[in-house]
Amino acid sequence: MIIKLNINDRAALAIKNNTKRVEIRTNKENGKHDYSKLKENDIIEFTSNNLGVFYVKVKEVNHYDSLEELFTLEGTRYTTSSTNDKEEAIKNVNKLDGYQDAIKKSGVYAIHIEYLYSENNVWEELYQKAKDVRKPKEVSGMISAGGVGAAILTENHNIYTGVCIDTASTLGMCGERNAIANMITNGENEIIKLVCVDSKGNIGSPCGACREYLMQLSKNSKNIEILKNIDSKEIVRLEELIPDWWGYDRV
């Protein structure tokens, strides 16, 4: 499930910076959303002025009868972006339109969330994740890994990463295919965007094997956007890298 919510700029930035990990919401009378129906791995699409549209994943939803109970059990460190004082936090929430009456009627929800990405900065964030996952190391005398990193964004707004694995007998895999394996393990196969970062930190392009692998994932794979240049945000679609593909009538 995906729900769409507005959020103020201070809270949006705190979520992006991982200093706010719990969103406080209540089912106001005639409200559009019933937060009791939210479950783990649901997606919230937030809109703010500073970040624009950004996405978070629901990790946990807890219901409380009062704000006093919520802040006592959840604390203030990750629940509010404006204060660490419990009494002040309670007053601030009660000031919100309709919240005080709604909480008295049906309680309040602490929605634990994990920041995913913002539409405005998606290429930069994917690039950083692909870059950060690279940790070159010798696994054994015959296997090395981590020189190249890849990050993929899926249709369900999840990001998966992977690193290259090089072996002495050509049994390894590229970072892209490692990220794909991670995605498939988690039950997905529709990729929207892909970024690959080579051993020097530069943007790379999928090899022929990876292009074929990507195309076989879905009938929509031809539309996967692949980053070519982080500064200009130049992209190429997968179908441009593998024209006249042989398997269109089979996926």
Buried (B, 14 or more C-beta within 10 A) or exposed (E): EEBEBEBEEBBBBBBBEEEBBBBBBBBBEEEEBEBEEBEEEBBBBBBBEEBEBBBBBBBEBBBBEEBEBBBEEBBBEBBBBBEEEBEEBBEBBEEBEEBBEBBEEBBBBBBBBEBBBBEEBBBBBBBBBBBEBBEEEEEEEEBBBBBBBBBBBBEBBBBBBBBBBBBEEEEBBBBBBBBBBBBEEEEBBBBBBBBBBBEEEEBBBBEEEBBBBBBEBBEBBBEBBBBBEBEEEEBEEBBEBBEEBEEEEEE
